[in-house]
Amino acid sequence: QVQLVESGGGLVQPGGSLRLSCVASRNVFNGYFMGWYRQAPGQEREMVAIIGPGATLRYADSVKGRFTISRDMTKNLYLQMNNLKPEDTAVYYCNAKYRTENYWGQGTQVTVSS
């Protein structure tokens, strides 16, 4: 079992920045795909960014060039979000996947509004 806890969400003006953090209850560096997903009201959860065990990266087209996913070698995952737009408003979830294992955090709210 892996517990994931996100932090760093909040209210920010358009064009602003936020850094989300996710800490796992144990080392998830070896073999895990780690990612950020988001869900806006009335919409399905969507992939934002994924980082694989070999540091391979994947981003949604809507965030390329603005968001950066990173991880350390133990328990922490980050999402640096720059030039935020109102359409980035959503609950952001941390995810960890390994073979048949699939874990989610409780989510952190990001609101982009003037």
Biotite code that builds the C-alpha atoms (Angstrom):
import biotite.structure as struc

atoms = struc.array([
    struc.Atom([0.000, 0.000, 0.000], chain_id="A", res_id=1, res_name="GLN", atom_name="CA", element="C"),
    struc.Atom([1.056, 3.550, -0.752], chain_id="A", res_id=2, res_name="VAL", atom_name="CA", element="C"),
    struc.Atom([-0.564, 6.647, 0.684], chain_id="A", res_id=3, res_name="GLN", atom_name="CA", element="C"),
    struc.Atom([-0.185, 9.873, -1.272], chain_id="A", res_id=4, res_name="LEU", atom_name="CA", element="C"),
    struc.Atom([-0.678, 13.356, 0.162], chain_id="A", res_id=5, res_name="VAL", atom_name="CA", element="C"),
    struc.Atom([-0.793, 16.446, -2.035], chain_id="A", res_id=6, res_name="GLU", atom_name="CA", element="C"),
    struc.Atom([-0.191, 20.036, -1.004], chain_id="A", res_id=7, res_name="SER", atom_name="CA", element="C"),
    struc.Atom([0.429, 23.426, -2.568], chain_id="A", res_id=8, res_name="GLY", atom_name="CA", element="C"),
    struc.Atom([-2.912, 24.224, -4.130], chain_id="A", res_id=9, res_name="GLY", atom_name="CA", element="C"),
    struc.Atom([-4.644, 27.549, -3.724], chain_id="A", res_id=10, res_name="GLY", atom_name="CA", element="C"),
    struc.Atom([-6.028, 30.629, -5.398], chain_id="A", res_id=11, res_name="LEU", atom_name="CA", element="C"),
    struc.Atom([-3.828, 32.394, -7.933], chain_id="A", res_id=12, res_name="VAL", atom_name="CA", element="C"),
    struc.Atom([-4.368, 35.084, -10.527], chain_id="A", res_id=13, res_name="GLN", atom_name="CA", element="C"),
    struc.Atom([-4.059, 34.336, -14.253], chain_id="A", res_id=14, res_name="PRO", atom_name="CA", element="C"),
    struc.Atom([-0.414, 34.350, -15.245], chain_id="A", res_id=15, res_name="GLY", atom_name="CA", element="C"),
    struc.Atom([0.683, 33.334, -11.783], chain_id="A", res_id=16, res_name="GLY", atom_name="CA", element="C"),
    struc.Atom([2.528, 30.246, -10.581], chain_id="A", res_id=17, res_name="SER", atom_name="CA", element="C"),
    struc.Atom([2.011, 27.438, -8.101], chain_id="A", res_id=18, res_name="LEU", atom_name="CA", element="C"),
    struc.Atom([4.077, 24.436, -7.105], chain_id="A", res_id=19, res_name="ARG", atom_name="CA", element="C"),
    struc.Atom([2.247, 21.279, -6.113], chain_id="A", res_id=20, res_name="LEU", atom_name="CA", element="C"),
    struc.Atom([3.916, 18.629, -3.978], chain_id="A", res_id=21, res_name="SER", atom_name="CA", element="C"),
    struc.Atom([3.033, 15.008, -3.339], chain_id="A", res_id=22, res_name="CYS", atom_name="CA", element="C"),
    struc.Atom([4.667, 12.874, -0.686], chain_id="A", res_id=23, res_name="VAL", atom_name="CA", element="C"),
    struc.Atom([4.317, 9.104, -0.645], chain_id="A", res_id=24, res_name="ALA", atom_name="CA", element="C"),
    struc.Atom([4.244, 6.960, 2.477], chain_id="A", res_id=25, res_name="SER", atom_name="CA", element="C"),
    struc.Atom([7.202, 4.940, 1.218], chain_id="A", res_id=26, res_name="ARG", atom_name="CA", element="C"),
    struc.Atom([9.838, 4.921, -1.482], chain_id="A", res_id=27, res_name="ASN", atom_name="CA", element="C"),
    struc.Atom([8.193, 4.887, -4.896], chain_id="A", res_id=28, res_name="VAL", atom_name="CA", element="C"),
    struc.Atom([11.255, 5.620, -6.983], chain_id="A", res_id=29, res_name="PHE", atom_name="CA", element="C"),
    struc.Atom([11.924, 2.134, -8.323], chain_id="A", res_id=30, res_name="ASN", atom_name="CA", element="C"),
    struc.Atom([9.551, 1.030, -11.028], chain_id="A", res_id=31, res_name="GLY", atom_name="CA", element="C"),
    struc.Atom([6.647, 3.386, -10.356], chain_id="A", res_id=32, res_name="TYR", atom_name="CA", element="C"),
    struc.Atom([5.048, 5.695, -12.882], chain_id="A", res_id=33, res_name="PHE", atom_name="CA", element="C"),
    struc.Atom([4.157, 8.874, -11.027], chain_id="A", res_id=34, res_name="MET", atom_name="CA", element="C"),
    struc.Atom([1.765, 11.448, -12.340], chain_id="A", res_id=35, res_name="GLY", atom_name="CA", element="C"),
    struc.Atom([-0.525, 14.398, -11.864], chain_id="A", res_id=36, res_name="TRP", atom_name="CA", element="C"),
    struc.Atom([-4.128, 14.340, -12.994], chain_id="A", res_id=37, res_name="TYR", atom_name="CA", element="C"),
    struc.Atom([-6.870, 16.927, -12.647], chain_id="A", res_id=38, res_name="ARG", atom_name="CA", element="C"),
    struc.Atom([-10.632, 17.048, -12.595], chain_id="A", res_id=39, res_name="GLN", atom_name="CA", element="C"),
    struc.Atom([-12.713, 20.145, -13.165], chain_id="A", res_id=40, res_name="ALA", atom_name="CA", element="C"),
    struc.Atom([-16.391, 20.328, -12.107], chain_id="A", res_id=41, res_name="PRO", atom_name="CA", element="C"),
    struc.Atom([-18.580, 18.344, -14.457], chain_id="A", res_id=42, res_name="GLY", atom_name="CA", element="C"),
    struc.Atom([-15.630, 16.928, -16.349], chain_id="A", res_id=43, res_name="GLN", atom_name="CA", element="C"),
    struc.Atom([-13.735, 13.659, -16.380], chain_id="A", res_id=44, res_name="GLU", atom_name="CA", element="C"),
    struc.Atom([-10.371, 13.289, -14.706], chain_id="A", res_id=45, res_name="ARG", atom_name="CA", element="C"),
    struc.Atom([-7.573, 13.912, -17.183], chain_id="A", res_id=46, res_name="GLU", atom_name="CA", element="C"),
    struc.Atom([-3.841, 13.320, -17.296], chain_id="A", res_id=47, res_name="MET", atom_name="CA", element="C"),
    struc.Atom([-1.697, 16.404, -16.769], chain_id="A", res_id=48, res_name="VAL", atom_name="CA", element="C"),
    struc.Atom([1.831, 15.009, -16.593], chain_id="A", res_id=49, res_name="ALA", atom_name="CA", element="C"),
    struc.Atom([3.548, 11.678, -16.010], chain_id="A", res_id=50, res_name="ILE", atom_name="CA", element="C"),
    struc.Atom([7.120, 10.789, -15.166], chain_id="A", res_id=51, res_name="ILE", atom_name="CA", element="C"),
    struc.Atom([8.294, 7.218, -15.594], chain_id="A", res_id=52, res_name="GLY", atom_name="CA", element="C"),
    struc.Atom([10.938, 5.292, -13.620], chain_id="A", res_id=53, res_name="PRO", atom_name="CA", element="C"),
    struc.Atom([13.479, 6.105, -16.317], chain_id="A", res_id=54, res_name="GLY", atom_name="CA", element="C"),
    struc.Atom([12.579, 9.793, -16.085], chain_id="A", res_id=55, res_name="ALA", atom_name="CA", element="C"),
    struc.Atom([10.568, 9.643, -19.291], chain_id="A", res_id=56, res_name="THR", atom_name="CA", element="C"),
    struc.Atom([8.100, 12.523, -19.422], chain_id="A", res_id=57, res_name="LEU", atom_name="CA", element="C"),
    struc.Atom([4.646, 12.960, -20.869], chain_id="A", res_id=58, res_name="ARG", atom_name="CA", element="C"),
    struc.Atom([2.496, 16.097, -20.779], chain_id="A", res_id=59, res_name="TYR", atom_name="CA", element="C"),
    struc.Atom([-1.007, 16.977, -21.845], chain_id="A", res_id=60, res_name="ALA", atom_name="CA", element="C"),
    struc.Atom([-0.915, 19.306, -24.852], chain_id="A", res_id=61, res_name="ASP", atom_name="CA", element="C"),
    struc.Atom([-2.756, 21.962, -22.870], chain_id="A", res_id=62, res_name="SER", atom_name="CA", element="C"),
    struc.Atom([0.078, 22.326, -20.326], chain_id="A", res_id=63, res_name="VAL", atom_name="CA", element="C"),
    struc.Atom([3.189, 21.808, -22.466], chain_id="A", res_id=64, res_name="LYS", atom_name="CA", element="C"),
    struc.Atom([5.654, 24.635, -21.990], chain_id="A", res_id=65, res_name="GLY", atom_name="CA", element="C"),
    struc.Atom([3.913, 25.834, -18.825], chain_id="A", res_id=66, res_name="ARG", atom_name="CA", element="C"),
    struc.Atom([4.027, 22.891, -16.394], chain_id="A", res_id=67, res_name="PHE", atom_name="CA", element="C"),
    struc.Atom([7.024, 20.837, -15.300], chain_id="A", res_id=68, res_name="THR", atom_name="CA", element="C"),
    struc.Atom([6.828, 17.520, -13.471], chain_id="A", res_id=69, res_name="ILE", atom_name="CA", element="C"),
    struc.Atom([9.747, 16.303, -11.381], chain_id="A", res_id=70, res_name="SER", atom_name="CA", element="C"),
    struc.Atom([10.518, 13.763, -8.679], chain_id="A", res_id=71, res_name="ARG", atom_name="CA", element="C"),
    struc.Atom([13.273, 12.966, -6.247], chain_id="A", res_id=72, res_name="ASP", atom_name="CA", element="C"),
    struc.Atom([14.808, 9.545, -5.670], chain_id="A", res_id=73, res_name="MET", atom_name="CA", element="C"),
    struc.Atom([12.584, 8.566, -2.786], chain_id="A", res_id=74, res_name="THR", atom_name="CA", element="C"),
    struc.Atom([9.083, 9.752, -1.999], chain_id="A", res_id=75, res_name="LYS", atom_name="CA", element="C"),
    struc.Atom([8.388, 13.166, -3.502], chain_id="A", res_id=76, res_name="ASN", atom_name="CA", element="C"),
    struc.Atom([6.692, 14.298, -6.681], chain_id="A", res_id=77, res_name="LEU", atom_name="CA", element="C"),
    struc.Atom([6.284, 17.890, -7.816], chain_id="A", res_id=78, res_name="TYR", atom_name="CA", element="C"),
    struc.Atom([4.396, 19.904, -10.399], chain_id="A", res_id=79, res_name="LEU", atom_name="CA", element="C"),
    struc.Atom([5.622, 23.405, -11.175], chain_id="A", res_id=80, res_name="GLN", atom_name="CA", element="C"),
    struc.Atom([2.814, 25.333, -12.832], chain_id="A", res_id=81, res_name="MET", atom_name="CA", element="C"),
    struc.Atom([3.618, 28.630, -14.553], chain_id="A", res_id=82, res_name="ASN", atom_name="CA", element="C"),
    struc.Atom([1.508, 31.035, -16.578], chain_id="A", res_id=83, res_name="ASN", atom_name="CA", element="C"),
    struc.Atom([-1.652, 29.600, -15.087], chain_id="A", res_id=84, res_name="LEU", atom_name="CA", element="C"),
    struc.Atom([-4.923, 30.089, -16.919], chain_id="A", res_id=85, res_name="LYS", atom_name="CA", element="C"),
    struc.Atom([-8.523, 30.023, -15.677], chain_id="A", res_id=86, res_name="PRO", atom_name="CA", element="C"),
    struc.Atom([-9.021, 26.740, -17.539], chain_id="A", res_id=87, res_name="GLU", atom_name="CA", element="C"),
    struc.Atom([-6.388, 25.164, -15.277], chain_id="A", res_id=88, res_name="ASP", atom_name="CA", element="C"),
    struc.Atom([-8.849, 25.417, -12.388], chain_id="A", res_id=89, res_name="THR", atom_name="CA", element="C"),
    struc.Atom([-9.459, 21.907, -11.047], chain_id="A", res_id=90, res_name="ALA", atom_name="CA", element="C"),
    struc.Atom([-8.731, 19.481, -8.260], chain_id="A", res_id=91, res_name="VAL", atom_name="CA", element="C"),
    struc.Atom([-5.255, 18.079, -8.862], chain_id="A", res_id=92, res_name="TYR", atom_name="CA", element="C"),
    struc.Atom([-4.503, 14.490, -7.895], chain_id="A", res_id=93, res_name="TYR", atom_name="CA", element="C"),
    struc.Atom([-1.229, 12.687, -7.403], chain_id="A", res_id=94, res_name="CYS", atom_name="CA", element="C"),
    struc.Atom([-1.035, 9.144, -8.803], chain_id="A", res_id=95, res_name="ASN", atom_name="CA", element="C"),
    struc.Atom([1.365, 6.223, -8.444], chain_id="A", res_id=96, res_name="ALA", atom_name="CA", element="C"),
    struc.Atom([1.208, 3.148, -10.663], chain_id="A", res_id=97, res_name="LYS", atom_name="CA", element="C"),
    struc.Atom([3.205, -0.071, -10.626], chain_id="A", res_id=98, res_name="TYR", atom_name="CA", element="C"),
    struc.Atom([2.004, -3.136, -12.512], chain_id="A", res_id=99, res_name="ARG", atom_name="CA", element="C"),
    struc.Atom([-1.502, -3.764, -11.091], chain_id="A", res_id=100, res_name="THR", atom_name="CA", element="C"),
    struc.Atom([-1.105, -1.264, -8.256], chain_id="A", res_id=101, res_name="GLU", atom_name="CA", element="C"),
    struc.Atom([-2.786, 2.115, -8.697], chain_id="A", res_id=102, res_name="ASN", atom_name="CA", element="C"),
    struc.Atom([-2.854, 4.717, -5.901], chain_id="A", res_id=103, res_name="TYR", atom_name="CA", element="C"),
    struc.Atom([-4.437, 8.165, -5.669], chain_id="A", res_id=104, res_name="TRP", atom_name="CA", element="C"),
    struc.Atom([-4.091, 11.061, -3.281], chain_id="A", res_id=105, res_name="GLY", atom_name="CA", element="C"),
    struc.Atom([-7.033, 13.000, -1.907], chain_id="A", res_id=106, res_name="GLN", atom_name="CA", element="C"),
    struc.Atom([-6.493, 15.950, -4.229], chain_id="A", res_id=107, res_name="GLY", atom_name="CA", element="C"),
    struc.Atom([-5.656, 19.624, -3.847], chain_id="A", res_id=108, res_name="THR", atom_name="CA", element="C"),
    struc.Atom([-7.745, 22.469, -5.250], chain_id="A", res_id=109, res_name="GLN", atom_name="CA", element="C"),
    struc.Atom([-6.195, 24.895, -7.721], chain_id="A", res_id=110, res_name="VAL", atom_name="CA", element="C"),
    struc.Atom([-8.260, 27.957, -8.617], chain_id="A", res_id=111, res_name="THR", atom_name="CA", element="C"),
    struc.Atom([-7.088, 30.456, -11.210], chain_id="A", res_id=112, res_name="VAL", atom_name="CA", element="C"),
    struc.Atom([-9.151, 33.618, -11.077], chain_id="A", res_id=113, res_name="SER", atom_name="CA", element="C"),
    struc.Atom([-8.793, 37.371, -11.002], chain_id="A", res_id=114, res_name="SER", atom_name="CA", element="C"),
])
